[in-house]
Amino acid sequence: MSQTAEKTDQPPQTPSIDPEEVAKFTAVADEWWDPRGKFKPLHKFNPVRLSFIRDALETHFKLEKGLKTPLSGLKLLDIGCGGGLVSEPMARLGADVTGIDASEANIKTALTHARAGGLDIDFRAGTAEALLIENAGRFDVILNLEVVEHVANPAAFLKTSAGLLAPGGMIILATMNRTAKAFALAIVGAEYVLGWLPRGTHDWNKFLKPEELASPLGEAGLTCATPIGVSFNPLTDNWRLSRDTAVNYLLTATRPQASPE
């Protein structure tokens, strides 16, 4: 989730670090895996985004469908991994997963839960910028899920993320649109009326329109697909993919294969 932490060696201007955001997620780090706790909405949201990610990767990499571990051989980076709610399913699908989050409390939760489940995931307290500086290599898949609206400089953060993507790779992003409908549903409705999330979890001013993601990613050499909406159905109490991108949406971006010498 958040890429900020109470203690960090990163300078204040680091695009991934917003000190105010860290407190929100570090304070509730021990609740990541409680489906009835503060992350209950995320647990409900998780199945639809996991299905989207699997389908997108199987299609992009031309993987055989129906396999138990279709992502075997893919190197995957989960930026702002939180407690590992997506990192773990990706590892079970066969991916070689690295999960980073600048909140050390989040990483401790993620490590503990993954080890209890017998999963070998490289969880690290850190940022995308640190990985790039360390020359940690390139990843076939980069997940940026509910992260970009919590960073200090979204455009710079997205370009840094793109710098970690291997030729032929794919970035998958999930965030919220800066629209009146998003303010009404995601802020007023979810936080103040229904109490799904703690008040102040989101700042509407930090929500991003799809073109605000596509522009820096395009400048970094990536090609973005048409965004896909994710809508909540109160009658069935679940989330589904839709054409409505006014609140939640998913976006994929790909880097071309390297040209042969």
FENTACOR-V431843 format. One record per pair of residues at least 12 apart in sequence whose C-alpha atoms are under 10 Angstrom apart, sorted by sequence separation. I is the first residue (numbers start at 1). J is the second residue. D is the distance in whole Angstrom. If there is no record, write none. Layout:
BEGIN
i->(I	I)
j->(J	J)
d->(D	D)
END
This chain:
BEGIN
i->(3	4	5	7	58	78	87	99	110	111	187	214	229	230	231	3	4	5	6	57	58	61	77	86	87	110	111	158	187	211	214	228	229	230	231	2	3	4	5	6	57	76	110	144	187	210	228	229	230	231	2	3	4	5	6	7	76	84	108	158	186	187	227	228	229	230	231	232	2	3	4	5	6	54	83	84	107	108	186	187	210	211	227	228	229	230	231	232	2	4	5	6	54	57	81	82	84	106	107	108	144	186	187	210	227	228	229	230	231	2	3	4	5	72	77	81	82	83	106	107	143	186	227	229	230	231	2	3	4	5	71	72	75	76	77	78	79	80	81	82	106	107	142	183	229	230	1	2	4	5	6	70	71	72	74	75	76	77	78	79	80	81	82	83	104	105	142	183	184	228	229	230	1	2	4	5	6	69	71	72	73	74	75	76	77	78	79	80	81	82	103	104	183	227	228	229	2	3	4	69	70	71	72	73	74	75	76	77	78	79	80	81	82	83	84	88	97	98	99	100	101	102	103	104	139	142	182	183	227	228	229	2	3	69	70	71	72	73	74	75	76	77	78	79	80	82	83	84	87	91	97	98	99	100	101	102	103	139	141	142	227	228	1	2	68	69	70	71	72	82	83	96	97	98	99	100	101	102	103	138	139	140	141	142	180	183	226	227	228	68	69	70	71	81	82	83	84	85	88	96	97	98	99	100	101	102	138	139	140	141	148	149	150	178	179	182	225	226	227	67	68	69	80	81	82	83	84	88	95	96	97	98	99	100	101	102	137	138	139	140	147	148	149	176	178	179	225	226	227	67	80	82	83	84	87	92	99	100	101	129	137	138	139	140	141	142	143	144	145	146	147	148	149	177	178	224	225	226	82	83	85	91	92	99	100	129	132	136	137	138	139	140	141	142	143	144	145	146	147	148	149	176	177	178	179	224	225	81	83	84	85	88	91	128	131	132	135	137	138	139	140	141	142	143	144	145	146	177	178	179	223	224	225	83	84	89	91	127	128	129	130	131	139	140	141	142	143	144	145	146	176	177	178	179	222	223	224	83	88	90	100	129	132	138	139	140	141	142	143	144	176	177	178	222	223	224	87	88	128	129	131	132	139	175	176	177	178	221	222	223	53	88	127	128	131	175	176	177	221	222	223	87	127	128	129	175	176	221	222	50	54	87	128	129	175	177	210	218	220	221	50	54	87	128	209	210	217	218	49	53	84	209	214	217	218	175	209	213	214	217	46	47	50	54	84	210	214	46	50	83	173	207	209	210	213	82	98	207	210	43	81	97	42	81	96	99	81	96	97	98	99	77	78	80	95	96	97	77	80	95	101	171	79	80	79	80	79	32	33	78	32	33	77	150	171	31	32	33	150	154	170	171	172	177	29	30	32	149	150	153	169	170	171	174	176	29	149	152	154	159	162	163	168	170	173	174	176	149	151	158	162	167	174	175	26	87	149	150	158	159	160	161	162	174	25	86	149	150	155	158	159	160	162	163	165	25	148	149	154	155	158	159	162	163	86	148	149	154	155	157	158	159	161	162	148	155	156	157	159	160	162	77	155	156	159	186	75	76	77	81	154	155	158	159	185	186	16	75	76	77	78	79	80	81	159	182	183	184	16	75	76	77	78	79	80	81	155	182	183	74	75	76	77	78	79	80	81	82	148	181	182	74	75	76	77	78	79	80	81	179	180	181	182	73	74	75	76	77	78	79	80	179	180	79	80	177	178	179	79	176	177	178	80	176	177	178	80	176	177	175	176	177	175	176	29	32	174	175	176	29	30	31	174	175	3	4	26	27	29	30	33	173	174	175	1	2	3	26	28	29	32	33	173	174	1	2	3	25	26	27	28	29	30	31	32	172	173	174	1	2	3	26	27	29	30	61	172	173	1	2	22	23	25	26	29	30	33	171	172	173	1	22	25	26	29	32	171	172	1	22	79	170	171	172	1	57	170	171	1	57	77	169	170	171	16	17	169	170	16	17	168	169	170	77	167	168	169	77	166	167	168	169	76	165	166	167	168	53	165	166	167	168	75	162	166	167	10	162	166	167	9	76	78	162	8	75	76	77	78	7	8	74	76	5	6	7	8	49	3	4	5	6	7	3	4	5	6	1	2	3	4	5	6	1	2	3	4	5	1	2	3	5	1	146	3	146	2	42	146	1	145	144	145	61	144	60	61	144	17	60	61	143	16	17	60	142	16	142	15	16	57	14	15	16	57	141	14	15	16	56	57	140	14	57	140	10	14	56	8	9	10	8	53	8	10	53	5	10	52	53	4	5	9	3	4	3	4	49	3	3	49	21	22	21	22	20	21	16	19	20	21	16	18	19	20	15	17	18	19	16	17	18	16	17	18	15	16	17	14	15	16	14	15	16	13	14	15	12	13	15	16	17	15	16	14	15	16	1	2	14	15	1	2	3	16	1	2	3	15	1	2	4	1	2	3	4	1	2	3	4	1	2	3	41	1	42	41	42	40	41	38	39	40	38	39	37	38	39	37	38	24	24	25	52	24	24	21	21	21	49	21	48	48	45	45	45	44	52	52	48	49	51	47	48	49	47	48	49	44	45	46	47	48	44	45	60	44	45	57	56	41	53	52	53	49	49)
j->(15	16	17	19	70	90	99	111	122	123	199	226	241	242	243	16	17	18	19	70	71	74	90	99	100	123	124	171	200	224	227	241	242	243	244	16	17	18	19	20	71	90	124	158	201	224	242	243	244	245	17	18	19	20	21	22	91	99	123	173	201	202	242	243	244	245	246	247	18	19	20	21	22	70	99	100	123	124	202	203	226	227	243	244	245	246	247	248	19	21	22	23	71	74	98	99	101	123	124	125	161	203	204	227	244	245	246	247	248	20	21	22	23	90	95	99	100	101	124	125	161	204	245	247	248	249	21	22	23	24	90	91	94	95	96	97	98	99	100	101	125	126	161	202	248	249	21	22	24	25	26	90	91	92	94	95	96	97	98	99	100	101	102	103	124	125	162	203	204	248	249	250	22	23	25	26	27	90	92	93	94	95	96	97	98	99	100	101	102	103	124	125	204	248	249	250	24	25	26	91	92	93	94	95	96	97	98	99	100	101	102	103	104	105	106	110	119	120	121	122	123	124	125	126	161	164	204	205	249	250	251	25	26	92	93	94	95	96	97	98	99	100	101	102	103	105	106	107	110	114	120	121	122	123	124	125	126	162	164	165	250	251	25	26	92	93	94	95	96	106	107	120	121	122	123	124	125	126	127	162	163	164	165	166	204	207	250	251	252	93	94	95	96	106	107	108	109	110	113	121	122	123	124	125	126	127	163	164	165	166	173	174	175	203	204	207	250	251	252	93	94	95	106	107	108	109	110	114	121	122	123	124	125	126	127	128	163	164	165	166	173	174	175	202	204	205	251	252	253	94	107	109	110	111	114	119	126	127	128	156	164	165	166	167	168	169	170	171	172	173	174	175	176	204	205	251	252	253	110	111	113	119	120	127	128	157	160	164	165	166	167	168	169	170	171	172	173	174	175	176	177	204	205	206	207	252	253	110	112	113	114	117	120	157	160	161	164	166	167	168	169	170	171	172	173	174	175	206	207	208	252	253	254	113	114	119	121	157	158	159	160	161	169	170	171	172	173	174	175	176	206	207	208	209	252	253	254	114	119	121	131	160	163	169	170	171	172	173	174	175	207	208	209	253	254	255	119	120	160	161	163	164	171	207	208	209	210	253	254	255	86	121	160	161	164	208	209	210	254	255	256	121	161	162	163	209	210	255	256	85	89	122	163	164	210	212	245	253	255	256	86	90	123	164	245	246	253	254	86	90	121	246	251	254	255	213	247	251	252	255	85	86	89	93	123	249	253	86	90	123	213	247	249	250	253	123	139	248	251	85	123	139	85	124	139	142	125	140	141	142	143	122	123	125	140	141	142	123	126	141	147	217	126	127	127	128	128	82	83	128	83	84	128	201	222	83	84	85	202	206	222	223	224	229	82	83	85	202	203	206	222	223	224	227	229	83	203	206	208	213	216	217	222	224	227	228	230	204	206	213	217	222	229	230	82	143	205	206	214	215	216	217	218	230	82	143	206	207	212	215	216	217	219	220	222	83	206	207	212	213	216	217	220	221	145	207	208	213	214	216	217	218	220	221	208	215	216	217	219	220	222	138	216	217	220	247	137	138	139	143	216	217	220	221	247	248	79	138	139	140	141	142	143	144	222	245	246	247	80	139	140	141	142	143	144	145	219	246	247	139	140	141	142	143	144	145	146	147	213	246	247	140	141	142	143	144	145	146	147	245	246	247	248	140	141	142	143	144	145	146	147	246	247	147	148	245	246	247	148	245	246	247	150	246	247	248	151	247	248	247	248	249	248	249	103	106	248	249	250	104	105	106	249	250	79	80	102	103	105	106	109	249	250	251	78	79	80	103	105	106	109	110	250	251	79	80	81	103	104	105	106	107	108	109	110	250	251	252	80	81	82	105	106	108	109	140	251	252	81	82	102	103	105	106	109	110	113	251	252	253	82	103	106	107	110	113	252	253	83	104	161	252	253	254	84	140	253	254	85	141	161	253	254	255	101	102	254	255	102	103	254	255	256	164	254	255	256	165	254	255	256	257	165	254	255	256	257	143	255	256	257	258	166	253	257	258	102	254	258	259	102	169	171	255	102	169	170	171	172	102	103	169	171	101	102	103	104	145	100	101	102	103	104	101	102	103	104	100	101	102	103	104	105	101	102	103	104	105	102	103	104	106	103	248	106	249	106	146	250	106	250	250	251	168	251	168	169	252	126	169	170	252	126	127	170	252	127	253	127	128	169	127	128	129	170	254	128	129	130	170	171	254	129	172	255	126	130	172	125	126	127	126	171	127	129	172	125	130	172	173	125	126	130	125	126	126	127	172	127	128	174	149	150	150	151	150	151	147	150	151	152	148	150	151	152	148	150	151	152	150	151	152	151	152	153	151	152	153	151	152	153	152	153	154	152	153	154	152	153	155	156	157	156	157	156	157	158	144	145	157	158	145	146	147	160	146	147	148	160	147	148	150	148	149	150	151	149	150	151	152	150	151	152	190	151	196	196	197	196	197	195	196	197	196	197	196	197	198	197	198	198	200	201	228	201	202	200	201	202	230	203	230	231	230	231	232	232	240	241	238	239	241	238	239	240	239	240	241	237	238	239	240	241	238	239	254	239	240	252	252	238	250	250	252	249	250)
d->(10	7	8	10	7	9	7	10	10	6	8	10	6	6	9	6	5	8	7	9	8	9	10	9	10	7	9	10	8	10	10	7	5	8	7	9	6	6	7	9	8	8	10	9	8	10	6	5	7	8	9	8	6	9	10	10	9	7	9	10	10	7	10	6	5	7	9	10	9	9	8	8	6	8	9	9	6	9	8	8	9	10	9	7	4	9	8	9	10	6	5	7	8	10	9	8	10	10	7	9	9	10	7	7	9	6	7	8	7	10	8	4	7	10	10	5	8	9	10	6	9	9	7	8	5	8	6	7	8	10	8	9	10	6	9	7	8	7	6	6	8	9	8	10	6	5	10	6	9	9	8	10	8	9	8	6	6	6	6	6	6	6	9	10	8	9	8	9	10	9	4	7	9	9	8	7	10	9	9	7	7	5	5	5	5	5	5	4	9	8	9	5	6	10	5	6	8	9	9	9	10	6	4	6	6	6	6	6	6	6	7	10	10	9	8	9	10	10	7	8	8	8	6	8	10	8	8	9	6	5	9	6	10	7	6	5	5	7	9	8	8	8	9	9	9	9	5	8	9	10	8	6	6	6	7	5	8	10	9	7	6	6	7	8	8	4	6	5	7	5	6	9	6	5	5	5	5	4	10	10	10	9	7	9	9	9	9	5	9	6	5	8	8	8	7	8	8	8	9	7	6	6	6	6	5	6	8	6	6	8	8	10	10	10	8	9	10	7	7	9	8	8	9	8	10	5	5	7	10	9	8	8	9	6	6	9	10	5	5	5	8	8	7	10	6	10	7	8	10	10	10	8	4	8	9	8	9	6	9	10	7	5	5	8	9	8	9	7	7	8	8	7	8	9	7	7	6	9	7	8	10	7	10	10	8	8	7	8	9	5	9	7	6	6	6	6	5	5	7	9	10	9	10	8	8	6	6	8	9	8	10	9	8	8	9	9	9	8	8	10	4	5	5	5	5	5	5	9	5	9	8	4	8	8	8	10	7	10	9	10	10	10	7	6	6	6	6	6	7	8	9	5	5	8	10	5	7	9	7	10	9	6	7	9	9	8	8	9	9	9	5	5	6	6	5	9	10	9	7	8	10	7	9	7	6	5	9	10	5	7	10	8	10	6	8	7	8	7	9	5	8	8	10	10	9	9	9	7	7	10	10	10	9	9	9	10	9	9	9	8	7	9	9	8	9	10	8	10	9	9	9	9	9	9	10	10	10	9	10	10	8	10	8	9	9	8	8	8	8	10	9	9	10	9	10	10	9	10	8	8	9	10	9	9	10	10	10	10	9	10	9	9	9	10	10	10	10	10	9	9	10	10	9	8	8	9	7	8	7	10	5	9	10	10	9	9	8	8	8	9	9	10	10	10	8	8	8	8	9	10	9	9	9	10	10	7	8	9	9	10	9	10	10	10	10	9	10	9	9	7	7	10	10	10	9	9	9	7	9	10	10	9	10	9	8	9	5	9	8	10	6	9	10	7	9	10	9	5	9	7	7	6	6	9	9	8	7	8	10	9	6	9	9	8	8	8	8	10	8	9	8	9	6	10	6	7	10	9	6	9	9	8	9	9	8	9	10	8	6	8	8	7	9	9	10	10	10	9	9	5	6	6	6	6	7	8	10	6	8	8	5	5	5	5	6	8	10	10	9	6	5	6	6	6	6	7	8	8	9	10	8	6	8	9	7	9	8	9	8	10	6	6	9	8	9	7	8	7	10	8	6	8	10	8	5	10	10	5	6	8	5	7	6	6	9	8	7	6	9	9	8	10	6	7	8	9	10	10	6	8	9	8	4	9	10	9	5	6	9	5	8	9	6	6	8	6	8	8	8	8	9	9	9	9	9	7	5	9	5	8	8	6	9	9	6	10	6	6	6	7	8	9	9	6	7	9	8	8	5	8	5	7	8	10	9	10	6	7	8	10	8	7	5	9	9	10	6	6	10	8	10	8	4	9	10	8	6	7	8	10	7	6	9	9	8	5	8	9	9	5	5	8	10	9	7	6	4	9	7	9	5	7	9	9	8	6	9	9	9	9	10	10	10	8	7	10	10	9	10	9	8	10	10	8	9	8	9	9	8	7	5	7	8	5	5	4	8	10	7	5	6	7	9	8	7	6	9	8	10	7	10	9	9	10	10	10	9	10	10	9	9	10	10	9	10	9	8	10	10	9	9	10	9	8	8	10	6	10	9	7	9	9	9	8	8	9	10	8	10	9	10	10	8	9	10	9	10	9	9	9	8	8	10	10	9	7	9	8	9	10	10	9	10	9	9	8	8	10	7	9	8	10	9	6	10	9	8	9	10	10	9	8	7	9	10	10	8	6	9	8	6	5	5	6	9	6	6	8	9	5	7	7	5	8	8	8	7	9	9	8	9	9	6	6	9	5	9	9	10	9	9	7	8	7	9	6	6	9	9	5	9	8	9	9	7	8	10	6	7	9	8	7	10	9	10	10	6	10	8	7	10	9	8	8	8	10	6	10	10	7	9	9	9	10	7	10	10	9	9	8	10	8	10	9	10	9	10	10	8	9	9	10	9	6	9	8	6	9	8	7	9	9	7	7	6	9	7	9	10	8	10	9	9	9	10	8)
END
